[in-house]
């Protein structure tokens, strides 16, 4: 296997599958002597980051005027662009309400 000019290599599918590395997975690199070790980052770290982002988004949402708090991201963007208002029947449900 060759390393590209940018330092990129393709991890063979059988190795990705065995290690649980999927598209979007995070990996860490370490060096042991002259060996390069690639280790999948624990999903709990990724989950912690997602939880932190959700918490930050919730804080921002509370700063919205009451009429905007229940709107989804698409509806807020449409409002900011000046698009036609979205009918309540098409309004996205808040997360966790399904």
Secondary structure, DSSP 8 states (H G I E B T S, - for coil): ----TTS-----HHHHHHHT--TT--EEEEEETTEEEEEE--HHHHHHHHHHHHHHHHHHHHTS-GGGTT--HHHHHHHHHT-----GGG----TT--
